[in-house]
Amino acid sequence: MRGNVFIAGLGLIGGSLAKAIKKAHEQAHIIGFDVRESELGLAEALNIIDEKASSFEEGAKRADLIILAVPVLKTEEMIEILAGLPLKEGVLVTDTGSTKSRIMERAKLLEEKEVVFIGGHPMAGSHKSGVAASKELLFENAFYLLTPGGAAKEKHVAILRKWLEGTRANILEVTAEEHDKMTGVISHFPHIIAASLVHQAQKFNEDNPLIERLAAGGFRDITRIASSNPEMWRDISLHNKEMLISLLTNWRDEMDGVLSLLETENGEKLYHYFSDAKKFRDGLPTASKGAIPAFYEMYVDVPDYPGVISELTGYLADERISITNIRIVETREDVFGVLVISFQSERDRLRAKQCIEQKTTYDLFLA
């Protein structure tokens, strides 16, 4: 396809979309805009975009496709600006926000101007941020949810799908309400729970500083999403507050039930509580990407001698397997003295597993 693609917001998501679109549509002209001059300049220097827009308005007026890859509150502001601009006839507007109901409601301003808006949410990410961390295949095999507005016809959705084919994502259509319910359960709510667990540990740490050291293992793993951008999660939580209030109310009731089981020492029901959770969790897909970005980690039980880390990373380097992070975990619930290696993809992790198993006798497991 050919035409001007205007991407507002050149972080990890915006930059990765630019790369995916450019790869699949060589005749597309990518125009970028970001309030952060450093990110905008870097995107141009790395040839992620073809041209910088002098302003949001200037870039939008020239576009055949507008992608708003910014936080959800900023998306609402930009939709209001777009509604007052003389946009090109036939332009498509989409976003990448993690909530949809409020955004789709605001997008009615565009429908009144006969501008088609299709909500979008690529459910992929990384522990790294910024345009420098963008990847052409960030969305490969991930779910990419679309929520077409009232003015969007099948042909418009087909055109957007065509523009996005380079993402190699699994594109699905849902309503805004369905989207916010699903992401509330599997993404937004878990972020609140992770933050609450960290707050609880912090309070106990005031009386016993050993808590902080012990939390470096499994606790750190299960609460890693609490390290996400607080400004972004403030906005997402407020956008999806009705669903989160409902989920938190249900959670409170469930915790009251667990409290009762403990107070009455009902071992049988406690067993089934944990057993049922284990069965459902063990049955979840392992190869596909979900709403919370995965860390493709491998745990290696290494002996304590000088050079063991360079030995392992040397084996991986020989096989040209890239790693994104490496750390030593001193204390973990079931393993002691483990080397944790993170990879960019499941494919790299499986290759690394095969490599380490062939060249060492160290025990390892995948999280």
GIMO-V874946 format. One record per residue. N is the residue number from 0. SS is DSSP state (alpha for helix, beta for strand, coil for the rest). D_FIRST is the distance of its C-alpha to the first C-alpha in Angstrom with 2 decimals. Layout:
n->N ss->SS d_first->D_FIRST
n->N ss->SS d_first->D_FIRST
This chain:
n->0 ss->coil d_first->0.00
n->1 ss->coil d_first->3.78
n->2 ss->beta d_first->6.90
n->3 ss->beta d_first->9.96
n->4 ss->beta d_first->10.54
n->5 ss->beta d_first->14.32
n->6 ss->beta d_first->16.27
n->7 ss->beta d_first->19.94
n->8 ss->coil d_first->22.09
n->9 ss->coil d_first->21.65
n->10 ss->coil d_first->23.89
n->11 ss->alpha d_first->23.44
n->12 ss->alpha d_first->20.91
n->13 ss->alpha d_first->18.87
n->14 ss->alpha d_first->18.94
n->15 ss->alpha d_first->18.05
n->16 ss->alpha d_first->14.97
n->17 ss->alpha d_first->13.90
n->18 ss->alpha d_first->14.60
n->19 ss->alpha d_first->12.88
n->20 ss->alpha d_first->9.49
n->21 ss->alpha d_first->10.04
n->22 ss->alpha d_first->11.20
n->23 ss->alpha d_first->8.46
n->24 ss->coil d_first->5.52
n->25 ss->coil d_first->7.90
n->26 ss->coil d_first->6.57
n->27 ss->beta d_first->6.52
n->28 ss->beta d_first->10.12
n->29 ss->beta d_first->12.22
n->30 ss->beta d_first->15.30
n->31 ss->beta d_first->18.12
n->32 ss->beta d_first->21.37
n->33 ss->coil d_first->24.40
n->34 ss->coil d_first->28.02
n->35 ss->coil d_first->29.09
n->36 ss->alpha d_first->28.95
n->37 ss->alpha d_first->29.57
n->38 ss->alpha d_first->26.46
n->39 ss->alpha d_first->24.32
n->40 ss->alpha d_first->25.92
n->41 ss->alpha d_first->25.59
n->42 ss->alpha d_first->21.85
n->43 ss->alpha d_first->21.51
n->44 ss->alpha d_first->24.12
n->45 ss->coil d_first->22.43
n->46 ss->coil d_first->19.07
n->47 ss->coil d_first->17.58
n->48 ss->coil d_first->16.34
n->49 ss->coil d_first->15.78
n->50 ss->beta d_first->18.04
n->51 ss->beta d_first->20.70
n->52 ss->coil d_first->21.10
n->53 ss->coil d_first->24.70
n->54 ss->coil d_first->24.92
n->55 ss->alpha d_first->23.21
n->56 ss->alpha d_first->23.51
n->57 ss->alpha d_first->22.10
n->58 ss->alpha d_first->18.90
n->59 ss->alpha d_first->18.49
n->60 ss->alpha d_first->19.08
n->61 ss->coil d_first->16.13
n->62 ss->coil d_first->13.52
n->63 ss->coil d_first->10.82
n->64 ss->beta d_first->11.20
n->65 ss->beta d_first->14.65
n->66 ss->beta d_first->15.89
n->67 ss->beta d_first->19.68
n->68 ss->coil d_first->20.75
n->69 ss->coil d_first->24.40
n->70 ss->coil d_first->27.69
n->71 ss->alpha d_first->28.22
n->72 ss->alpha d_first->30.71
n->73 ss->alpha d_first->28.50
n->74 ss->alpha d_first->25.65
n->75 ss->alpha d_first->28.09
n->76 ss->alpha d_first->28.98
n->77 ss->alpha d_first->25.44
n->78 ss->alpha d_first->24.82
n->79 ss->alpha d_first->27.98
n->80 ss->alpha d_first->26.83
n->81 ss->alpha d_first->23.49
n->82 ss->alpha d_first->25.57
n->83 ss->coil d_first->27.42
n->84 ss->coil d_first->24.63
n->85 ss->coil d_first->23.18
n->86 ss->coil d_first->19.54
n->87 ss->coil d_first->16.78
n->88 ss->coil d_first->16.88
n->89 ss->coil d_first->14.50
n->90 ss->coil d_first->13.88
n->91 ss->beta d_first->13.75
n->92 ss->beta d_first->16.26
n->93 ss->beta d_first->17.01
n->94 ss->beta d_first->19.54
n->95 ss->coil d_first->20.83
n->96 ss->coil d_first->24.50
n->97 ss->coil d_first->27.11
n->98 ss->coil d_first->28.65
n->99 ss->coil d_first->27.27
n->100 ss->alpha d_first->30.04
n->101 ss->alpha d_first->30.87
n->102 ss->alpha d_first->27.31
n->103 ss->alpha d_first->26.47
n->104 ss->alpha d_first->29.69
n->105 ss->alpha d_first->28.80
n->106 ss->coil d_first->25.35
n->107 ss->alpha d_first->27.35
n->108 ss->alpha d_first->27.70
n->109 ss->alpha d_first->24.05
n->110 ss->alpha d_first->24.50
n->111 ss->coil d_first->27.43
n->112 ss->coil d_first->25.15
n->113 ss->coil d_first->22.76
n->114 ss->coil d_first->20.07
n->115 ss->beta d_first->18.45
n->116 ss->beta d_first->19.20
n->117 ss->beta d_first->18.46
n->118 ss->beta d_first->20.65
n->119 ss->beta d_first->19.56
n->120 ss->beta d_first->21.72
n->121 ss->beta d_first->20.70
n->122 ss->coil d_first->24.12
n->123 ss->coil d_first->24.31
n->124 ss->coil d_first->25.90
n->125 ss->coil d_first->28.36
n->126 ss->coil d_first->31.84
n->127 ss->coil d_first->30.40
n->128 ss->coil d_first->28.69
n->129 ss->coil d_first->26.92
n->130 ss->alpha d_first->23.87
n->131 ss->alpha d_first->25.85
n->132 ss->alpha d_first->25.95
n->133 ss->coil d_first->22.19
n->134 ss->coil d_first->20.87
n->135 ss->coil d_first->17.55
n->136 ss->coil d_first->19.03
n->137 ss->coil d_first->21.06
n->138 ss->coil d_first->19.74
n->139 ss->coil d_first->19.98
n->140 ss->coil d_first->22.10
n->141 ss->coil d_first->22.70
n->142 ss->beta d_first->22.60
n->143 ss->beta d_first->19.95
n->144 ss->beta d_first->21.48
n->145 ss->beta d_first->19.89
n->146 ss->beta d_first->22.29
n->147 ss->beta d_first->20.86
n->148 ss->coil d_first->22.82
n->149 ss->coil d_first->24.79
n->150 ss->coil d_first->22.28
n->151 ss->coil d_first->19.44
n->152 ss->coil d_first->19.10
n->153 ss->alpha d_first->17.72
n->154 ss->alpha d_first->14.60
n->155 ss->alpha d_first->13.94
n->156 ss->alpha d_first->14.64
n->157 ss->alpha d_first->12.37
n->158 ss->alpha d_first->9.34
n->159 ss->alpha d_first->10.69
n->160 ss->alpha d_first->11.41
n->161 ss->alpha d_first->7.93
n->162 ss->alpha d_first->7.19
n->163 ss->coil d_first->10.61
n->164 ss->alpha d_first->10.68
n->165 ss->alpha d_first->11.35
n->166 ss->alpha d_first->14.47
n->167 ss->coil d_first->15.96
n->168 ss->coil d_first->17.99
n->169 ss->beta d_first->19.88
n->170 ss->beta d_first->18.38
n->171 ss->beta d_first->21.17
n->172 ss->beta d_first->21.91
n->173 ss->coil d_first->25.30
n->174 ss->coil d_first->27.21
n->175 ss->alpha d_first->27.89
n->176 ss->alpha d_first->31.52
n->177 ss->alpha d_first->30.85
n->178 ss->alpha d_first->28.65
n->179 ss->alpha d_first->31.38
n->180 ss->alpha d_first->34.10
n->181 ss->alpha d_first->32.48
n->182 ss->alpha d_first->31.48
n->183 ss->alpha d_first->34.87
n->184 ss->alpha d_first->36.67
n->185 ss->alpha d_first->34.84
n->186 ss->alpha d_first->33.70
n->187 ss->alpha d_first->35.25
n->188 ss->alpha d_first->38.76
n->189 ss->alpha d_first->39.04
n->190 ss->alpha d_first->38.35
n->191 ss->alpha d_first->41.32
n->192 ss->alpha d_first->43.50
n->193 ss->alpha d_first->42.69
n->194 ss->alpha d_first->43.61
n->195 ss->alpha d_first->46.81
n->196 ss->alpha d_first->47.85
n->197 ss->alpha d_first->47.50
n->198 ss->alpha d_first->49.54
n->199 ss->alpha d_first->52.22
n->200 ss->alpha d_first->52.45
n->201 ss->alpha d_first->52.67
n->202 ss->alpha d_first->55.61
n->203 ss->alpha d_first->57.46
n->204 ss->alpha d_first->56.81
n->205 ss->alpha d_first->58.91
n->206 ss->alpha d_first->61.98
n->207 ss->coil d_first->61.06
n->208 ss->coil d_first->58.88
n->209 ss->alpha d_first->58.71
n->210 ss->alpha d_first->56.05
n->211 ss->alpha d_first->53.51
n->212 ss->alpha d_first->54.22
n->213 ss->alpha d_first->54.14
n->214 ss->coil d_first->50.82
n->215 ss->coil d_first->49.15
n->216 ss->coil d_first->48.59
n->217 ss->alpha d_first->47.39
n->218 ss->alpha d_first->47.55
n->219 ss->alpha d_first->45.10
n->220 ss->alpha d_first->42.68
n->221 ss->alpha d_first->42.77
n->222 ss->coil d_first->42.46
n->223 ss->alpha d_first->39.73
n->224 ss->alpha d_first->37.34
n->225 ss->alpha d_first->40.00
n->226 ss->alpha d_first->38.83
n->227 ss->coil d_first->35.55
n->228 ss->coil d_first->34.88
n->229 ss->alpha d_first->37.65
n->230 ss->alpha d_first->36.02
n->231 ss->alpha d_first->32.89
n->232 ss->alpha d_first->35.15
n->233 ss->alpha d_first->37.39
n->234 ss->alpha d_first->34.55
n->235 ss->alpha d_first->33.20
n->236 ss->alpha d_first->36.79
n->237 ss->alpha d_first->37.46
n->238 ss->alpha d_first->34.25
n->239 ss->coil d_first->35.21
n->240 ss->alpha d_first->38.95
n->241 ss->alpha d_first->39.96
n->242 ss->alpha d_first->38.63
n->243 ss->alpha d_first->40.10
n->244 ss->alpha d_first->43.44
n->245 ss->alpha d_first->43.58
n->246 ss->alpha d_first->42.77
n->247 ss->alpha d_first->45.29
n->248 ss->alpha d_first->47.90
n->249 ss->alpha d_first->47.40
n->250 ss->alpha d_first->47.53
n->251 ss->alpha d_first->50.79
n->252 ss->alpha d_first->52.27
n->253 ss->alpha d_first->51.28
n->254 ss->alpha d_first->52.82
n->255 ss->alpha d_first->55.95
n->256 ss->alpha d_first->56.09
n->257 ss->alpha d_first->55.86
n->258 ss->alpha d_first->58.49
n->259 ss->alpha d_first->60.76
n->260 ss->alpha d_first->60.35
n->261 ss->alpha d_first->61.41
n->262 ss->alpha d_first->64.30
n->263 ss->coil d_first->65.64
n->264 ss->coil d_first->64.90
n->265 ss->coil d_first->63.17
n->266 ss->alpha d_first->62.17
n->267 ss->alpha d_first->61.04
n->268 ss->alpha d_first->58.50
n->269 ss->alpha d_first->57.30
n->270 ss->alpha d_first->56.75
n->271 ss->alpha d_first->54.66
n->272 ss->alpha d_first->52.71
n->273 ss->alpha d_first->51.64
n->274 ss->alpha d_first->51.41
n->275 ss->alpha d_first->49.09
n->276 ss->alpha d_first->46.80
n->277 ss->alpha d_first->46.81
n->278 ss->alpha d_first->45.96
n->279 ss->alpha d_first->42.95
n->280 ss->alpha d_first->41.71
n->281 ss->alpha d_first->42.26
n->282 ss->coil d_first->40.22
n->283 ss->coil d_first->37.08
n->284 ss->coil d_first->34.09
n->285 ss->coil d_first->34.29
n->286 ss->coil d_first->31.12
n->287 ss->coil d_first->28.54
n->288 ss->coil d_first->27.54
n->289 ss->coil d_first->29.04
n->290 ss->coil d_first->29.13
n->291 ss->coil d_first->31.20
n->292 ss->coil d_first->29.74
n->293 ss->coil d_first->31.80
n->294 ss->coil d_first->33.81
n->295 ss->beta d_first->33.97
n->296 ss->beta d_first->37.63
n->297 ss->beta d_first->40.34
n->298 ss->beta d_first->44.04
n->299 ss->beta d_first->46.39
n->300 ss->beta d_first->50.17
n->301 ss->coil d_first->51.23
n->302 ss->coil d_first->54.81
n->303 ss->coil d_first->55.99
n->304 ss->coil d_first->56.52
n->305 ss->coil d_first->55.27
n->306 ss->coil d_first->52.08
n->307 ss->alpha d_first->50.79
n->308 ss->alpha d_first->47.53
n->309 ss->alpha d_first->46.85
n->310 ss->alpha d_first->47.77
n->311 ss->alpha d_first->45.12
n->312 ss->alpha d_first->42.36
n->313 ss->alpha d_first->43.39
n->314 ss->alpha d_first->42.86
n->315 ss->alpha d_first->39.34
n->316 ss->alpha d_first->38.61
n->317 ss->alpha d_first->39.87
n->318 ss->coil d_first->37.26
n->319 ss->coil d_first->34.54
n->320 ss->coil d_first->34.09
n->321 ss->coil d_first->33.00
n->322 ss->beta d_first->34.82
n->323 ss->beta d_first->33.92
n->324 ss->beta d_first->37.44
n->325 ss->beta d_first->40.98
n->326 ss->beta d_first->44.14
n->327 ss->beta d_first->47.60
n->328 ss->beta d_first->48.66
n->329 ss->beta d_first->52.44
n->330 ss->beta d_first->53.03
n->331 ss->coil d_first->51.19
n->332 ss->coil d_first->52.61
n->333 ss->coil d_first->52.88
n->334 ss->coil d_first->52.25
n->335 ss->beta d_first->53.84
n->336 ss->beta d_first->52.68
n->337 ss->beta d_first->49.07
n->338 ss->beta d_first->46.33
n->339 ss->beta d_first->43.00
n->340 ss->beta d_first->39.91
n->341 ss->beta d_first->36.38
n->342 ss->beta d_first->33.25
n->343 ss->coil d_first->29.50
n->344 ss->coil d_first->28.84
n->345 ss->alpha d_first->30.85
n->346 ss->alpha d_first->30.28
n->347 ss->alpha d_first->31.93
n->348 ss->alpha d_first->34.72
n->349 ss->alpha d_first->35.57
n->350 ss->alpha d_first->35.60
n->351 ss->alpha d_first->37.89
n->352 ss->alpha d_first->40.15
n->353 ss->alpha d_first->40.62
n->354 ss->alpha d_first->41.31
n->355 ss->alpha d_first->43.92
n->356 ss->alpha d_first->45.59
n->357 ss->alpha d_first->45.99
n->358 ss->alpha d_first->47.38
n->359 ss->coil d_first->49.48
n->360 ss->coil d_first->51.68
n->361 ss->coil d_first->50.49
n->362 ss->beta d_first->49.81
n->363 ss->beta d_first->46.30
n->364 ss->beta d_first->44.32
n->365 ss->beta d_first->40.84
n->366 ss->coil d_first->40.61
